[in-house]
Amino acid sequence: MHHETDVAILGAGPSGSLAAALLHKRGIKTAVFERETFPRFSIGESMLPQTMEILEEAGLLRPVVEAGFQYKNGAAFCRGNRSSVFDFREKSTPGWSTTYQVVRADFDKVLIDAVAARGVPVHYRHEVAQVEPEEKGVAIRGKSPEGDFTVQAKFALDATGFGRLLPRLLKLETPSQFPTRMALFTHIQDGIPAGGMDRQKILVSVHPTDKAIWYWLIPFSNGRCSIGVVAEPRLIEHVKAANPEGGETAWLKALVAETPSLAGMLGNAVWDTPARSLRGYAADVKALHGPSFALLGNAGEFLDPVFSSGVTIAMRSASLIAPLVQRHLAGGKVDWAKEYDQPLRRGVDAFRSFVDSWYRGGFQDVIFYENPQPQVKAMICSILAGYAWDLSNPYVADPKRLKVLEELCAE
Ligand SMILES: Cc1cc2nc3c(=O)[nH]c(=O)nc-3n(C[C@H](O)[C@H](O)[C@H](O)COP(=O)(O)OP(=O)(O)OC[C@H]3O[C@@H](n4cnc5c(N)ncnc54)[C@H](O)[C@@H]3O)c2cc1C
């Protein structure tokens, strides 16, 4: 089968569906090619309020609001007997201060269904294998259940997430500066009694004896939640050694049992879904663009799950790229490095300095500091709410300022 389109979008996760909606809105002929059928499992369930602005821009807010996801207004942190709450409504940056915690299988389907309903062709079970960028377009090849397919497009957007198709094919990958970490995670019937936790916030808990191990608990609207742990593999070897045959679920449960506040909260949980693991997910590339193509979301760069920034960056990349692709197709000049890579990376770099500081322990001291200045807390809150591109925030404009704050709050 042969397809012709102006823009071929490879992958139908949040970056792909947002790009498709935004390009369609600009009157550009677009088609999406997705390896799986939807719904399909994906990790990354805690949204940040910044995404609401982009969903609104793409005209996708209404289907998300109507889907009944768990309302979210902040992030709670716990380490030993210390706790700290960031309410996004107290952030310094204007804009949305609430969002959702979503089962991604449902969320991603809501988005791409809304895109398809507008008339954008979405081809499921179409796995792209080859992309050849040419000066005036791209030639794409792949496999579908009906046989091989080809696509001729004027421009391609790689939204293949951890598939990282173009970085692999075109050797654009560069090592991430973060060490290899892994995550073990699952969905459970959480059994947390009413009042047992604030379900409108993600809970991030730090391991009692090792600050480099942390857990997420993301409640959904149906009495279930996502639970996961992140650490360098060497830090969780002991649970594997104690139960080599146990597998991911047993190891995750053993790690949860090491953190009394979390174990207590989940005392009545039903672990009804086998846990999964992901390892070495942090990734970077030399450039986010090339002749007739650009990389969106995780296909470009992925930092770390700790501040739930992945979907925000994915949507932001789609929002930045849409007007540039439109200008390019109309024959205008685009300085991709200056107009796409650099502005996108500015926010990514702000998140990066916070992630780096989290694992060094400095940002944990900031979070658990007992008497923070309200103004400073509001600026930190803005970044935790995803407003990492707000240059009026001193911690975005100059991420090195975080070091000074770390020193002030050091325990
Ligand atoms: C442990 C962990 C926890 C996380 N938690 C959060 C969180 O709480 N909040 C958050 O915002 N982010 C989180 N993230 C990050 C989040 O998962 C991603 O940033 C987000 O899904 C990126 O969206 P995307 O559209 O770029 O890619 P994806 O959502 O991965 O979508 C890519 C799509 O491309 C398709 N595809 C792949 N290869 C091909 C191919 N060859 N041809 C056609 N289609 C293809 C895939 O099937 C998939 O549907 C987490 C990540 C990890 C590893």
The ligand as an SDF file (V2000), in Angstrom:
LIG
                    3D

 53 58  0  0  0  0  0  0  0  0999 V2000
    9.2720    4.7300   34.6360 C   0  0  0  0  0  0  0  0  0  0  0  0
    8.6920    5.9050   33.9310 C   0  0  0  0  0  0  0  0  0  0  0  0
    7.7040    6.6670   34.5360 C   0  0  0  0  0  0  0  0  0  0  0  0
    7.1860    7.8070   33.8870 C   0  0  0  0  0  0  0  0  0  0  0  0
    6.2470    8.5690   34.5240 N   0  0  0  0  0  0  0  0  0  0  0  0
    5.8000    9.7030   33.9180 C   0  0  0  0  0  0  0  0  0  0  0  0
    4.8180   10.5210   34.5470 C   0  0  0  0  0  0  0  0  0  0  0  0
    4.3300   10.2410   35.6620 O   0  0  0  0  0  0  0  0  0  0  0  0
    4.4050   11.6350   33.8820 N   0  0  0  0  0  0  0  0  0  0  0  0
    4.9070   11.9700   32.6520 C   0  0  0  0  0  0  0  0  0  0  0  0
    4.5280   13.0140   32.1050 O   0  0  0  0  0  0  0  0  0  0  0  0
    5.8020   11.1930   32.0290 N   0  0  0  0  0  0  0  0  0  0  0  0
    6.2500   10.0650   32.6250 C   0  0  0  0  0  0  0  0  0  0  0  0
    7.1370    9.2660   31.9720 N   0  0  0  0  0  0  0  0  0  0  0  0
    7.5350    9.6380   30.6100 C   0  0  0  0  0  0  0  0  0  0  0  0
    6.4480    9.2960   29.5900 C   0  0  0  0  0  0  0  0  0  0  0  0
    6.2340    7.9070   29.5970 O   0  0  0  0  0  0  0  0  0  0  0  0
    6.9020    9.7360   28.2160 C   0  0  0  0  0  0  0  0  0  0  0  0
    7.6270   10.9290   28.2940 O   0  0  0  0  0  0  0  0  0  0  0  0
    5.7600    9.9620   27.2230 C   0  0  0  0  0  0  0  0  0  0  0  0
    4.9970    8.8010   27.0560 O   0  0  0  0  0  0  0  0  0  0  0  0
    6.3610   10.4040   25.8810 C   0  0  0  0  0  0  0  0  0  0  0  0
    5.3730   10.5180   24.9060 O   0  0  0  0  0  0  0  0  0  0  0  0
    5.7340   10.2780   23.3720 P   0  0  0  0  0  0  0  0  0  0  0  0
    4.5310   10.6300   22.6080 O   0  0  0  0  0  0  0  0  0  0  0  0
    7.0150   10.9420   23.0520 O   0  0  0  0  0  0  0  0  0  0  0  0
    6.0460    8.7100   23.2680 O   0  0  0  0  0  0  0  0  0  0  0  0
    5.1480    7.4410   23.6280 P   0  0  0  0  0  0  0  0  0  0  0  0
    4.0700    7.7940   24.5530 O   0  0  0  0  0  0  0  0  0  0  0  0
    6.1060    6.3780   24.0470 O   0  0  0  0  0  0  0  0  0  0  0  0
    4.4890    7.0240   22.2470 O   0  0  0  0  0  0  0  0  0  0  0  0
    5.2570    6.4840   21.2090 C   0  0  0  0  0  0  0  0  0  0  0  0
    4.3490    5.7010   20.2740 C   0  0  0  0  0  0  0  0  0  0  0  0
    5.1170    5.3350   19.1050 O   0  0  0  0  0  0  0  0  0  0  0  0
    4.7960    4.0050   18.7340 C   0  0  0  0  0  0  0  0  0  0  0  0
    5.9340    3.4570   17.9820 N   0  0  0  0  0  0  0  0  0  0  0  0
    7.1570    3.0770   18.4690 C   0  0  0  0  0  0  0  0  0  0  0  0
    7.9430    2.6380   17.4690 N   0  0  0  0  0  0  0  0  0  0  0  0
    7.2080    2.7490   16.3280 C   0  0  0  0  0  0  0  0  0  0  0  0
    7.4820    2.4600   14.9530 C   0  0  0  0  0  0  0  0  0  0  0  0
    8.6630    1.9500   14.5600 N   0  0  0  0  0  0  0  0  0  0  0  0
    6.5210    2.6950   14.0330 N   0  0  0  0  0  0  0  0  0  0  0  0
    5.3050    3.2130   14.4070 C   0  0  0  0  0  0  0  0  0  0  0  0
    5.0000    3.4920   15.7010 N   0  0  0  0  0  0  0  0  0  0  0  0
    5.9410    3.2760   16.6510 C   0  0  0  0  0  0  0  0  0  0  0  0
    4.5560    3.3060   20.0640 C   0  0  0  0  0  0  0  0  0  0  0  0
    3.7540    2.1430   19.8920 O   0  0  0  0  0  0  0  0  0  0  0  0
    3.8510    4.4050   20.8790 C   0  0  0  0  0  0  0  0  0  0  0  0
    2.4480    4.3200   20.7600 O   0  0  0  0  0  0  0  0  0  0  0  0
    7.6620    8.1500   32.6030 C   0  0  0  0  0  0  0  0  0  0  0  0
    8.6360    7.3690   31.9880 C   0  0  0  0  0  0  0  0  0  0  0  0
    9.1620    6.2720   32.6470 C   0  0  0  0  0  0  0  0  0  0  0  0
   10.2330    5.4600   31.9760 C   0  0  0  0  0  0  0  0  0  0  0  0
  1  2  1  0
  2  3  1  0
  2 52  2  0
  3  4  2  0
  4  5  1  0
  4 50  1  0
  5  6  2  0
  6  7  1  0
  6 13  1  0
  7  8  2  0
  7  9  1  0
  9 10  1  0
 10 11  2  0
 10 12  1  0
 12 13  2  0
 13 14  1  0
 14 15  1  0
 14 50  1  0
 15 16  1  0
 16 17  1  0
 16 18  1  0
 18 19  1  0
 18 20  1  0
 20 21  1  0
 20 22  1  0
 22 23  1  0
 23 24  1  0
 24 25  2  0
 24 26  1  0
 24 27  1  0
 27 28  1  0
 28 29  2  0
 28 30  1  0
 28 31  1  0
 31 32  1  0
 32 33  1  0
 33 34  1  0
 33 48  1  0
 34 35  1  0
 35 36  1  0
 35 46  1  0
 36 37  1  0
 36 45  1  0
 37 38  2  0
 38 39  1  0
 39 40  1  0
 39 45  2  0
 40 41  1  0
 40 42  2  0
 42 43  1  0
 43 44  2  0
 44 45  1  0
 46 47  1  0
 46 48  1  0
 48 49  1  0
 50 51  2  0
 51 52  1  0
 52 53  1  0
M  END
$$$$
